[in-house]
């Protein structure tokens, strides 16, 4: 119901025996948009008060290349063009300043706790292994993942961010109701889908 900005960057998937970059991207997703204390929420929602929601997610369990995604829902009265400019400025500052090591340590502790609680759910454990195995990962990869997340350094997180945040491998979409939110002078693009 609310205008939303979504941006997707091409990103590598988790690969058998080589999950380190994917682990860094997983942590980057948590640092940037993994909750109310994430970088984007602190900056855009609480400091600038320009959005009601900011988030990010990375779906590393995939057969082929996947995406790293950012989502912003601006407050009423803030247009999507302004929200996109605020997002770009926040990302530029993040890239200049780097990861706060204390925040990264907190996120790792939260992930460790979540993984412990997840063991109580047969459904969650089965889904975790099922998703991994159907995407080409091995049982060993699944078992190594929790410890690998704990090993990732702030420098690896920033290296993953530099690799992924490239305009030429991204697409940004403005989701609006028909007739609302299009930039001045532009008509909405309607694509014909054929099968």
PASEBA-1860 file (N, C-alpha, C; in nm, 3 decimals):
! residues 195
1> XXXXXXXX> 0.082/-0.120/0.000/0.000/0.000/0.000/0.086/0.126/0.000 ~ 0.212/0.118/0.043/0.298/0.235/0.049/0.404/0.229/-0.059 ~ 0.441/0.345/-0.114/0.550/0.345/-0.213/0.675/0.283/-0.153 ~ 0.744/0.204/-0.232/0.861/0.131/-0.183/0.971/0.136/-0.289 ~ 1.094/0.149/-0.241/1.210/0.142/-0.329/1.282/0.012/-0.302 ~ 1.311/-0.063/-0.408/1.386/-0.188/-0.395/1.504/-0.183/-0.490 ~ 1.619/-0.223/-0.438/1.739/-0.230/-0.522/1.802/-0.367/-0.505 ~ 1.837/-0.428/-0.617/1.904/-0.558/-0.616/2.039/-0.547/-0.685
9> XXXXXXXX> 2.141/-0.604/-0.621/2.275/-0.613/-0.678/2.304/-0.759/-0.705 ~ 2.368/-0.789/-0.817/2.414/-0.926/-0.841/2.517/-0.962/-0.735 ~ 2.507/-1.084/-0.685/2.598/-1.129/-0.579/2.625/-1.278/-0.597 ~ 2.741/-1.323/-0.551/2.770/-1.467/-0.561/2.692/-1.546/-0.458 ~ 2.664/-1.670/-0.491/2.594/-1.761/-0.401/2.694/-1.834/-0.311 ~ 2.642/-1.909/-0.215/2.726/-1.997/-0.136/2.771/-2.113/-0.226 ~ 2.900/-2.140/-0.227/2.953/-2.248/-0.310/3.010/-2.358/-0.223 ~ 2.998/-2.483/-0.266/3.054/-2.594/-0.188/3.202/-2.573/-0.159
17> XXXXXXXX> 3.237/-2.579/-0.032/3.376/-2.566/0.007/3.432/-2.426/0.001 ~ 3.352/-2.329/-0.044/3.399/-2.191/-0.059/3.286/-2.095/-0.024 ~ 3.259/-2.082/0.105/3.144/-2.004/0.150/3.185/-1.872/0.217 ~ 3.312/-1.839/0.215/3.360/-1.725/0.292/3.300/-1.592/0.244 ~ 3.296/-1.570/0.113/3.237/-1.446/0.061/3.089/-1.440/0.094 ~ 3.020/-1.552/0.082/2.877/-1.556/0.114/2.856/-1.526/0.262 ~ 2.943/-1.575/0.349/2.930/-1.546/0.492/2.950/-1.397/0.518 ~ 3.045/-1.336/0.447/3.066/-1.191/0.462/2.944/-1.114/0.414
25> XXXXXXXX> 2.881/-1.159/0.305/2.760/-1.093/0.255/2.643/-1.111/0.351 ~ 2.634/-1.227/0.413/2.529/-1.251/0.512/2.543/-1.153/0.628 ~ 2.666/-1.134/0.675/2.689/-1.039/0.785/2.668/-0.895/0.738 ~ 2.706/-0.863/0.616/2.681/-0.729/0.561/2.532/-0.699/0.562 ~ 2.452/-0.797/0.522/2.307/-0.780/0.522/2.255/-0.748/0.662 ~ 2.307/-0.818/0.761/2.265/-0.793/0.899/2.310/-0.656/0.948 ~ 2.432/-0.617/0.913/2.485/-0.487/0.955/2.403/-0.374/0.895 ~ 2.373/-0.383/0.766/2.303/-0.275/0.697/2.155/-0.268/0.730
33> XXXXXXXX> 2.086/-0.382/0.729/1.941/-0.375/0.741/1.877/-0.487/0.818 ~ 1.950/-0.544/0.913/1.900/-0.660/0.985/1.819/-0.632/1.110 ~ 1.761/-0.514/1.122/1.680/-0.485/1.240/1.683/-0.338/1.274 ~ 1.618/-0.304/1.384/1.604/-0.162/1.420/1.736/-0.096/1.457 ~ 1.838/-0.174/1.494/1.967/-0.114/1.527/2.066/-0.124/1.411 ~ 2.019/-0.164/1.294/2.106/-0.175/1.178/2.146/-0.035/1.128 ~ 2.249/-0.031/1.046/2.302/0.097/0.998/2.196/0.178/0.924 ~ 2.126/0.117/0.829/2.028/0.192/0.750/1.910/0.238/0.833
41> XXXXXXXX> 1.864/0.156/0.925/1.753/0.199/1.011/1.795/0.312/1.104 ~ 1.913/0.300/1.165/1.962/0.407/1.252/1.971/0.539/1.176 ~ 2.028/0.530/1.057/2.051/0.652/0.978/1.923/0.709/0.920 ~ 1.848/0.626/0.845/1.735/0.677/0.769/1.606/0.689/0.850 ~ 1.584/0.593/0.941/1.458/0.595/1.016/1.467/0.683/1.140 ~ 1.577/0.671/1.215/1.583/0.741/1.343/1.655/0.876/1.337 ~ 1.761/0.888/1.258/1.831/1.016/1.248/1.763/1.110/1.149 ~ 1.747/1.066/1.025/1.688/1.151/0.922/1.535/1.153/0.927
49> XXXXXXXX> 1.477/1.048/0.984/1.331/1.032/0.990/1.268/1.042/0.850 ~ 1.337/0.986/0.752/1.288/0.992/0.614/1.221/0.862/0.569 ~ 1.235/0.754/0.648/1.173/0.627/0.611/1.101/0.567/0.731 ~ 1.002/0.483/0.700/0.938/0.405/0.807/0.998/0.266/0.816 ~ 1.071/0.228/0.712/1.137/0.097/0.712/1.255/0.100/0.617 ~ 1.364/0.037/0.661/1.479/0.013/0.574/1.531/-0.126/0.606 ~ 1.563/-0.202/0.506/1.611/-0.337/0.530/1.698/-0.387/0.418 ~ 1.763/-0.499/0.444/1.843/-0.564/0.341/1.835/-0.714/0.361
57> XXXXXXXX> 1.853/-0.787/0.254/1.858/-0.932/0.265/1.944/-0.991/0.154 ~ 2.003/-1.102/0.189/2.089/-1.175/0.096/2.047/-1.320/0.100 ~ 2.015/-1.374/-0.016/1.972/-1.514/-0.027/2.087/-1.593/-0.089 ~ 2.180/-1.637/-0.006/2.299/-1.705/-0.056/2.279/-1.848/-0.098 ~ 2.170/-1.910/-0.052/2.146/-2.050/-0.088/2.074/-2.054/-0.221 ~ 2.152/-2.060/-0.328/2.098/-2.060/-0.464/2.190/-2.144/-0.553 ~ 2.135/-2.192/-0.664/2.214/-2.272/-0.757/2.317/-2.187/-0.831 ~ 2.277/-2.068/-0.869/2.364/-1.979/-0.947/2.375/-1.846/-0.874
65> XXXXXXXX> 2.432/-1.747/-0.942/2.444/-1.614/-0.884/2.310/-1.569/-0.830 ~ 2.314/-1.494/-0.721/2.193/-1.451/-0.653/2.194/-1.299/-0.641 ~ 2.122/-1.245/-0.546/2.116/-1.100/-0.530/2.134/-1.058/-0.385 ~ 2.184/-0.937/-0.370/2.189/-0.868/-0.241/2.090/-0.753/-0.256 ~ 1.994/-0.744/-0.164/1.880/-0.654/-0.184/1.866/-0.551/-0.072 ~ 1.827/-0.431/-0.112/1.798/-0.322/-0.019/1.654/-0.277/-0.041 ~ 1.585/-0.244/0.068/1.446/-0.200/0.061/1.431/-0.076/0.149 ~ 1.361/0.024/0.096/1.332/0.145/0.171/1.186/0.183/0.149
73> XXXXXXXX> 1.115/0.211/0.258/0.978/0.260/0.252/0.979/0.400/0.313 ~ 0.966/0.505/0.231/0.974/0.641/0.285/0.851/0.680/0.366 ~ 0.869/0.777/0.454/0.756/0.831/0.530/0.667/0.908/0.434 ~ 0.538/0.923/0.466/0.451/1.005/0.381/0.510/1.145/0.362 ~ 0.506/1.191/0.239/0.561/1.323/0.209/0.702/1.319/0.155 ~ 0.771/1.207/0.168/0.904/1.191/0.112/0.892/1.107/-0.014 ~ 0.933/1.162/-0.126/0.921/1.092/-0.253/1.027/0.984/-0.269 ~ 1.005/0.897/-0.365/1.098/0.787/-0.388/1.233/0.838/-0.441
81> XXXXXXXX> 1.232/0.946/-0.517/1.358/1.001/-0.566/1.441/1.052/-0.448 ~ 1.377/1.120/-0.353/1.446/1.169/-0.233/1.493/1.051/-0.147 ~ 1.408/0.949/-0.135/1.445/0.831/-0.057/1.565/0.760/-0.119 ~ 1.569/0.754/-0.252/1.682/0.690/-0.319/1.810/0.770/-0.297 ~ 1.800/0.903/-0.301/1.917/0.987/-0.275/1.968/0.968/-0.132 ~ 1.876/0.957/-0.037/1.915/0.933/0.103/1.982/0.797/0.119 ~ 1.928/0.695/0.051/1.988/0.562/0.056/2.129/0.565/-0.002 ~ 2.145/0.631/-0.117/2.278/0.639/-0.180/2.378/0.710/-0.089
89> XXXXXXXX> 2.335/0.819/-0.025/2.424/0.893/0.065/2.462/0.807/0.185 ~ 2.365/0.733/0.240/2.394/0.646/0.354/2.492/0.537/0.315 ~ 2.473/0.477/0.198/2.566/0.373/0.152/2.706/0.429/0.131 ~ 2.715/0.551/0.076/2.846/0.614/0.055/2.916/0.636/0.188 ~ 2.841/0.680/0.288/2.901/0.701/0.421/2.945/0.569/0.483 ~ 2.862/0.466/0.466/2.898/0.335/0.518/3.028/0.285/0.455 ~ 3.038/0.300/0.324/3.158/0.254/0.254/3.281/0.335/0.297 ~ 3.262/0.462/0.329/3.375/0.545/0.372/3.416/0.513/0.516
97> XXXXXXXX> 3.319/0.487/0.603/3.347/0.467/0.746/3.379/0.323/0.782 ~ 3.321/0.228/0.710/3.343/0.087/0.739/3.251/0.033/0.847 ~ 3.270/-0.094/0.877/3.186/-0.164/0.975/3.232/-0.129/1.116 ~ 3.138/-0.104/1.203/3.168/-0.086/1.345/3.196/-0.224/1.404 ~ 3.318/-0.251/1.450/3.352/-0.385/1.501/3.262/-0.429/1.617 ~ 3.222/-0.335/1.703/3.134/-0.371/1.815/2.997/-0.415/1.765 ~ 2.945/-0.345/1.664/2.816/-0.386/1.606/2.828/-0.524/1.543 ~ 2.938/-0.549/1.474/2.958/-0.679/1.411/2.964/-0.790/1.517
105> XXXXXXXX> 3.032/-0.763/1.628/3.037/-0.862/1.736/2.899/-0.890/1.794 ~ 2.817/-0.785/1.809/2.679/-0.804/1.859/2.599/-0.891/1.763 ~ 2.613/-0.864/1.635/2.540/-0.942/1.534/2.583/-1.088/1.537 ~ 2.711/-1.111/1.549/2.760/-1.249/1.556/2.704/-1.320/1.679 ~ 2.695/-1.251/1.791/2.639/-1.311/1.912/2.491/-1.343/1.893 ~ 2.418/-1.253/1.826/2.276/-1.277/1.799/2.258/-1.397/1.706 ~ 2.342/-1.407/1.605/2.334/-1.520/1.513/2.365/-1.652/1.584 ~ 2.465/-1.648/1.672/2.499/-1.768/1.749/2.380/-1.813/1.833
113> XXXXXXXX> 2.315/-1.718/1.900/2.199/-1.751/1.982/2.085/-1.805/1.896 ~ 2.061/-1.743/1.782/1.953/-1.789/1.693/1.980/-1.931/1.644 ~ 2.106/-1.962/1.616/2.140/-2.096/1.569/2.119/-2.201/1.679 ~ 2.144/-2.162/1.802/2.120/-2.254/1.914/1.970/-2.280/1.928 ~ 1.890/-2.172/1.925/1.745/-2.189/1.938/1.686/-2.267/1.821 ~ 1.746/-2.249/1.702/1.695/-2.317/1.583/1.704/-2.469/1.597 ~ 1.799/-2.517/1.676/1.814/-2.662/1.693/1.693/-2.725/1.761 ~ 1.611/-2.644/1.829/1.492/-2.695/1.895/1.379/-2.724/1.795
121> XXXXXXXX> 1.394/-2.676/1.673/1.290/-2.692/1.573/1.336/-2.790/1.466 ~ 1.275/-2.908/1.465/1.307/-3.008/1.363/1.279/-2.952/1.224 ~ 1.172/-2.876/1.212/1.135/-2.816/1.084/1.245/-2.721/1.035 ~ 1.295/-2.635/1.122/1.399/-2.540/1.082/1.527/-2.610/1.040 ~ 1.567/-2.709/1.117/1.689/-2.782/1.084/1.673/-2.855/0.951 ~ 1.560/-2.920/0.932/1.535/-2.990/0.807/1.533/-2.896/0.688 ~ 1.471/-2.779/0.705/1.467/-2.682/0.596/1.606/-2.629/0.563 ~ 1.687/-2.605/0.667/1.822/-2.553/0.645/1.904/-2.653/0.562
129> XXXXXXXX> 1.898/-2.780/0.599/1.972/-2.882/0.524/1.912/-2.902/0.385 ~ 1.780/-2.905/0.378/1.715/-2.926/0.249/1.748/-2.817/0.148 ~ 1.740/-2.691/0.191/1.774/-2.580/0.101/1.919/-2.589/0.055 ~ 2.006/-2.620/0.148/2.149/-2.626/0.114/2.177/-2.741/0.017 ~ 2.126/-2.858/0.045/2.155/-2.975/-0.038/2.097/-2.960/-0.178 ~ 1.978/-2.900/-0.190/1.919/-2.883/-0.323/1.986/-2.773/-0.403 ~ 2.069/-2.692/-0.339/2.141/-2.588/-0.413/2.287/-2.627/-0.439 ~ 2.322/-2.752/-0.410/2.456/-2.800/-0.442/2.554/-2.799/-0.327
137> XXXXXXXX> 2.514/-2.749/-0.210/2.603/-2.751/-0.094/2.604/-2.891/-0.033 ~ 2.699/-2.916/0.054/2.712/-3.047/0.117/2.674/-3.038/0.265 ~ 2.660/-3.153/0.328/2.634/-3.157/0.472/2.747/-3.087/0.546 ~ 2.869/-3.108/0.500/2.985/-3.044/0.562/2.976/-2.892/0.552 ~ 2.927/-2.841/0.438/2.911/-2.696/0.422/2.810/-2.642/0.523 ~ 2.699/-2.713/0.540/2.596/-2.670/0.635/2.653/-2.669/0.776 ~ 2.726/-2.772/0.810/2.783/-2.781/0.944/2.893/-2.677/0.969 ~ 2.964/-2.638/0.865/3.072/-2.540/0.879/3.021/-2.396/0.885
145> XXXXXXXX> 2.900/-2.372/0.836/2.847/-2.236/0.822/2.845/-2.155/0.953 ~ 2.792/-2.208/1.064/2.787/-2.126/1.186/2.925/-2.079/1.233 ~ 3.025/-2.166/1.231/3.159/-2.127/1.273/3.221/-2.027/1.176 ~ 3.191/-2.045/1.047/3.245/-1.955/0.946/3.194/-1.813/0.967 ~ 3.065/-1.799/0.999/3.010/-1.666/1.025/3.085/-1.596/1.138 ~ 3.126/-1.671/1.238/3.196/-1.613/1.352/3.339/-1.571/1.317 ~ 3.397/-1.629/1.213/3.536/-1.600/1.175/3.551/-1.474/1.090 ~ 3.443/-1.431/1.026/3.452/-1.322/0.929/3.492/-1.192/0.998
153> XXXXXXXX> 3.588/-1.122/0.938/3.640/-0.998/0.994/3.567/-0.876/0.934 ~ 3.576/-0.761/1.000/3.519/-0.639/0.940/3.577/-0.609/0.802 ~ 3.705/-0.639/0.783/3.768/-0.615/0.653/3.706/-0.702/0.544 ~ 3.671/-0.825/0.578/3.607/-0.914/0.480/3.466/-0.865/0.446 ~ 3.397/-0.813/0.546/3.263/-0.758/0.521/3.272/-0.641/0.424 ~ 3.369/-0.552/0.446/3.383/-0.436/0.358/3.431/-0.477/0.218 ~ 3.516/-0.579/0.209/3.558/-0.628/0.077/3.439/-0.684/0.001 ~ 3.350/-0.753/0.071/3.229/-0.805/0.007/3.139/-0.691/-0.039
161> XXXXXXXX> 3.129/-0.586/0.043/3.047/-0.470/0.006/3.103/-0.403/-0.119 ~ 3.234/-0.386/-0.126/3.297/-0.324/-0.244/3.274/-0.409/-0.369 ~ 3.274/-0.540/-0.352/3.253/-0.629/-0.466/3.109/-0.619/-0.517 ~ 3.013/-0.606/-0.426/2.872/-0.613/-0.463/2.814/-0.477/-0.502 ~ 2.848/-0.371/-0.431/2.783/-0.241/-0.453/2.842/-0.170/-0.575 ~ 2.806/-0.221/-0.692/2.848/-0.162/-0.819/2.723/-0.127/-0.899 ~ 2.707/-0.001/-0.935/2.586/0.041/-1.007/2.559/-0.040/-1.134 ~ 2.666/-0.081/-1.203/2.647/-0.152/-1.330/2.592/-0.293/-1.312
169> XXXXXXXX> 2.590/-0.345/-1.189/2.533/-0.478/-1.165/2.412/-0.469/-1.073 ~ 2.341/-0.356/-1.084/2.224/-0.338/-0.997/2.104/-0.292/-1.076 ~ 1.989/-0.308/-1.016/1.865/-0.255/-1.071/1.785/-0.199/-0.954 ~ 1.725/-0.083/-0.976/1.644/-0.018/-0.873/1.502/-0.005/-0.924 ~ 1.407/-0.045/-0.842/1.268/-0.035/-0.879/1.190/0.051/-0.781 ~ 1.100/0.131/-0.834/1.008/0.210/-0.751/0.872/0.142/-0.761 ~ 0.825/0.092/-0.651/0.694/0.028/-0.650/0.591/0.129/-0.600 ~ 0.498/0.163/-0.689/0.394/0.262/-0.658/0.261/0.214/-0.713
177> XXXXXXXX> 0.157/0.272/-0.660/0.025/0.244/-0.718/0.016/0.312/-0.854 ~ -0.063/0.258/-0.946/-0.076/0.320/-1.078/-0.116/0.467/-1.064 ~ -0.043/0.553/-1.138/-0.074/0.695/-1.137/-0.009/0.773/-1.024 ~ 0.062/0.706/-0.935/0.126/0.774/-0.823/0.277/0.756/-0.831 ~ 0.350/0.860/-0.799/0.492/0.847/-0.775/0.584/0.843/-0.895 ~ 0.531/0.856/-1.019/0.622/0.856/-1.132/0.695/0.989/-1.137 ~ 0.822/0.989/-1.180/0.894/1.115/-1.193/0.823/1.207/-1.291 ~ 0.831/1.335/-1.266/0.765/1.434/-1.352/0.809/1.416/-1.496
185> XXXXXXXX> 0.712/1.418/-1.587/0.742/1.409/-1.728/0.761/1.268/-1.780 ~ 0.746/1.166/-1.695/0.763/1.028/-1.742/0.632/0.953/-1.726 ~ 0.604/0.874/-1.824/0.488/0.786/-1.818/0.530/0.652/-1.759 ~ 0.442/0.585/-1.682/0.479/0.454/-1.633/0.504/0.357/-1.747 ~ 0.601/0.271/-1.731/0.635/0.173/-1.833/0.553/0.048/-1.810 ~ 0.483/0.004/-1.913/0.407/-0.119/-1.904/0.471/-0.219/-1.997 ~ 0.508/-0.332/-1.943/0.571/-0.434/-2.025/0.471/-0.543/-2.058 ~ 0.473/-0.583/-2.184/0.388/-0.694/-2.226/0.462/-0.824/-2.204
193> XXX> 0.401/-0.915/-2.133/0.462/-1.043/-2.104/0.405/-1.147/-2.198 ~ 0.492/-1.218/-2.269/0.446/-1.325/-2.358/0.507/-1.454/-2.313 ~ 0.439/-1.562/-2.341/0.487/-1.694/-2.303/0.518/-1.775/-2.425
END
